[in-house]
Amino acid sequence: MLTAERYMALLNHYSEGGGDSAEPREVEVALEDLTKLFHCTERNVKLIIRKLQEEGLIEWSPGRGRGHRSRLIFRANRENFLIDLAQKLAEKGEYRSAFEFLHQHEEDKNARERFIQWLNDQFGAEKQLAAGQSCRDIFRLPVYKAPLTLDPAHLFYGFDSHLVRQIFDRLVQYDQTKGQVTGMIAHNWEHDETGTSWTFHLRKGVRFHHGKELTAEDVVFTFSRLRENSANSWLMSTVLRIEAIDARTAVFTLDQPNWLLPRLLCSSCASVLPADLLGKDETAFWQFPSGTGPFRLAHWSPSRMELEVHAGYFLGRPYLDGVTLVFLPDDIPNSSKLKWEQLIVNDSRVPARAGDDWKRIETLSRGCSLISWNRNRLGPQQSLAFRQAVNLVIDRPGMIRASGKSGYPARSFQPTDDTTLGIHRHDPAAARQLLEESGYTGEPIRLAAHHLEREEAEWIQSQCATIGIPVEIVYHSKAEMARSAARESDAILMCLVFAEDEVCELESYLQEDSFIRLHMPPELSRWVFGIVDEVFASGRPEKRRALLQQIEFRLQEEAQVTFLVHSMLNTYVHPSIRGLVINNLGWMDFKDIWLTSSPAAG
């Protein structure tokens, strides 16, 4: 990198205006000028020149005698040099360094655009030849929100939860197609008549990535840790103690009936951890955590994450040998941004080219985007009429069209049977009347959002402006959103994704760092917690559903949240990719994918 920076320094110094149009090819040089440019002695300048010659970047003809200047010929075109270096860094996995280098020369916008186009072509499925082995099937995918944590106890974001499911397993899992809880680490479980004692029987031969066999001791350690020191301790709110009866049996004793316990244990937050490693050094463990999941973590840096197959996975070895996630800057223009769901293997990446043999996947997100109003902060959002006015002024269909994405207006957390009808009330006149009734005096409101929600945030800003509400948008990183944005803003633009219906709805109300929980006034929180106790105590799914709907209806009545859009994912998959299913977290389960060199027979 140092040699590259010195070459660029020479180019910039001898360019009249920068850019290719003023790029020098041959110049006369005095060593004295170079000592000033590089801030070093004449002897060191000669070493730098020699290094640049060895790299083939310049030709150098030293001046002979006093008063004769040396001649320098630039051999590398500026733009091509920038791109070549960025590509070399990317090929070594140093994606962050590549973008940082290009950012230092941001005046060369065409170089950055060309590099991004090259980089997009590196994504998708590929076969790698391994030394002394057969081909390895690898998926390389772009990611614009790097994970914040892999610790199940502190999960907050959907993508982090998806990654945890690739590395760890739970006692049980929820089968969406069957609509029931099924075994995972536990092959069987039972409860007493009161629903206050639950016994889980563990499979034999389930091994962590570091080789240790999972036992009931690990289960006790995991859930004791989750209960005592985590943002997701709400999962254990009814648990009095966890005991290992023997190596294969764990018993949960509760202080009240909780017929939802197995469903709660399907959560990614309930992933089982190894007591032997994590109990020694938490900091070292989370750099390279060991789970029992289908993939193990092989590399994690600010640039990328590499997952390698867990060949001894107890539910069957995945077909893929590895997955590489490349963390890209979120300021890449949307026109150049390639999202993983747009990946189409081989050379055809445009859905319009997809033939009849391509498979089209269309999935309606189980969740929605919404505005959560902070009623624990002084401001106009304290007024119900004000919050209702904002709800009525936002044109959801227009918001969807402006984004260029597919979706439907949202009137609830999750899509309902009539969601695709697109029923939506957009009434600016009624919004103005409500705003007048609220006594609003024109003060601005502060809306927090992530950089990737820029288009949606600006749409809300423009819609509010039509009825005289100025909106100040404050953009935050993923970590900032999780830490401080909830308390410091009047409202938050957010997206809720429901991996498991009941569990994720409860999480929205109970998780320690949940925006909705932090924004609810104390009296509403107390009422919600009371309803949740009834949810836990009910053994009838239909009653639990009705109770959860009661919470959602009150949030709507009080305009605590403003529902916006249910997103639709549309993608095409090349026939050589099989088993690709979009899960409820909006991602594909890597363990289910397999590749073939030929299309499926018709």
C-alpha positions, 0 to 999 in steps of 0.5 A: 500500500505504501508504494501505491500511495507514493505512486499516487502522490507522484501522479497528483503532484505532477498533474495539473488538474487531476483526472485522466485529462491532466494525467502526466506521461513524462515529466522532468524531475529534480530530486530536491522536489521529491525530498519535499514531496516525500518528506525524506532525504535524497538517499531515501528518495532514491530508494523509493524510486528504485522500488517504484521501478521494480514494481514496473510503475515508472521508468527513471532516467537520472540527470547527469551532472549539475543542473540536469534534471532527471526524467520520469515516465509514468507507466500505469494509467491512473484509473486502471492503477486504482482499480487493479490495486483495489482488485488485488486487495479484494482478492486477498479478502481485504475488501475494507482496505480496497474501499478505503483506498478508493475513498482516499481518491474519491475524485476518481469516481469512475474507478470506484464505479468500475471496481464495484461492477467488477466486485459484483461479478465475483458474487454468487456460487462458484467451485474452488479447486482445493489442493489434493481435494475435489471441487469445493462449492462456495457461495460468496454474498454481499452484505451491507449491514455487518453483524453486530453480535453473534452472541444469542443472548444479545441478539437484536437484528434479523441478519445477526439472528440468521447467522447465529442459526448457521453456527448454533442450534436450539433444543427445538425448532419451529416448523413453519409448514407444519405449524408446530414445534419439532425436535432439534438438539432435544429429540423429545420433551414432556411437561407436568399437568400444571405446565410448570415443569418441562423435561427435555431429552437430548440426542446423543452424538451432537458435537460442538465445532471444537469436538466436545459432545453436547450434554445437559451441562451445556444446556444448564450453562446456556440458559442460566447465562441467558436468564442472568445477564442478557438483553433477551432474558425475557425468554427466561422470565418464568423460569425458576431454575434449570437442572441437569438430571443426567448427561442427556436430561435437562429440567426447566422448573417454572414459577408459573404456567408457561405453555409457550416455553417450547415455542420460546426455545425455538428462538435464535436467542435460545441457541445452546452454547458450550460451557467448557469454552465460554466459561473460560474466556468470553472475549476470546470465545466470541472472536471465534465461537463454537456451536453445533450448527451446520457451519463453523466460523473460520474467519471474521474481520471488518471486511468479511466473514467466512463460514466452513461446513461442519462435516459432522453435523448431526442433522446431516452434512450441508452440501455447500463447503463454505459461505463467504459474506463480504461486508460492503459500505452502505454508501454504494449507490443503489444503481450499483448495489447488488443485493444477495437476492439478486444473485443469479449464477453463471453470466446472467444476472438480469432477471429479464434474461431468465428462461423458462427453466429459471425458478422464480421465488416470490416471498412476502416478508413476515414483518413490516417497516414502521415508525415507533413513537417515543412517548417517553420524550417531550415533543409534539409526538406526545399528542395522539392527534399528531401521531394520527395525522402523520399516519394519514399523510403518508402515502404508502403506495407512493412510498413503494413506487418511489423505492422501486421495490415491491410490497404492500401497505401495512396495517399490522405487524404481519401480513393478513389475508387481505394484505395483497388487496393494498387497502390503504387510507391516505387522507391529507385533509384529515391529517391537517385537521388532526394536526390543528386539533393537536395544537401543533406549533410547528416544532421539528421532530427528530426521526432516527434511521439507518443509512440503508433506510434513507429513501424511506426516511426522506419519503416520510420527511417529504410527506410530513412537509406537505402538512407543515411538519418539519422532520430532521432525519438523523442517520445512525450505524447499526450499533448506534441504532441498538444503543442510543437512538431509541432514547435520543429521538422522537421516532424511529424508522425501523423494520421488524422481521418475524422469524417465529410469529408469537416469539417475535411479537413478544420480543418486540414488547419484552426485549430489554433494548426493543425500540417499541418497549423503550418508547411505550409510556409506563402505563401502557407497558404495565398493561402489555406485561399483564397481557403477556402473563396471560399469553404464557398461562394459556395452553390454547394457541387460538387464545394466545393469538387473540391476546397478542392481537389485543396488544396490537389493536391497542398499539394501533388505537394509541398510534404507538406505532405507524405501520408502513410497508410489507416488503415483497422479495422477488428473485430468480434462481438459476436451475443449477441452484437447488434447495433455495428457500427464503426463510422468515428472516428474509435470508436463505438457509445455507445448509439446504442449498445444493448445486448441480452443473445441469438444469433439472429435467422437465 
